[in-house]
Amino acid sequence: MLGYILVGLAGFIAGAQNAVAGGGSFLTFPALLFAGLDPRAANINSTIALFPAQLGIGWTGRNMAEGAALLSLRMLAGISIIGGGIGAVLLLATPVSLFTHLVPWLILFATLVFIWGNFFAKKRAEDAPAPVSARGAMVMQFLIAIYGGYFGGGIGILMLAALTAAGLSVRHAGATKNVLAGVVNVAAVVIFVVHSHIAWGLVADQAITAMIGGQLGVYILRRAPPLYLRLAVSLIGIVLTVGMFLRG
């Protein structure tokens, strides 16, 4: 019972966190470990549990989502679903340990890019070209989608960094990454359900609470001042980075 309570609480907070800045799987993953799943199973079950909330978050905030660096939202979504499928296949075919060692460095890099772009870099005029080209944005989103299908922790931080570098404001980048996060996991979830053992009781517990928390997060995203969003994203990125290095 304690395991179900912890898993549900982690799902609620993770749903809200994913809507605002990302990184919710760093709450659901250890909660599922505590409930008795091995790391690989916890990763897979966490992805499936958060998937309905990600779809709900993306749908609720879809009006604020948009393309970036001359790429349409549909193009970014297509790149995301292909990359997510590739990442899921790689997860099932290779050990998780090697890629897990890279996770803290990826989150550290993304957090530093986000902080620099939002607090220290010279602001560009609205009619100026985005710092990242369309080709660069495609490559970044494709690699992030592969990572999302493979492990997924911190994918929101990575996408926020990429989308803001591609010219989106924090608020629109937040809504766009919510849509793309759900798309990334479409192929991954299908592959996991077909080829993996799923602890459906724990998944259902976490999925329901994550959907409730996700709607709260969308409310916060729509109404919070942009400065608070930037500070929240930066703080979450720093905490995730430190936590992953300590866990490693």
Beta strands, then each sheet from edge to edge (+ up, - down):
end
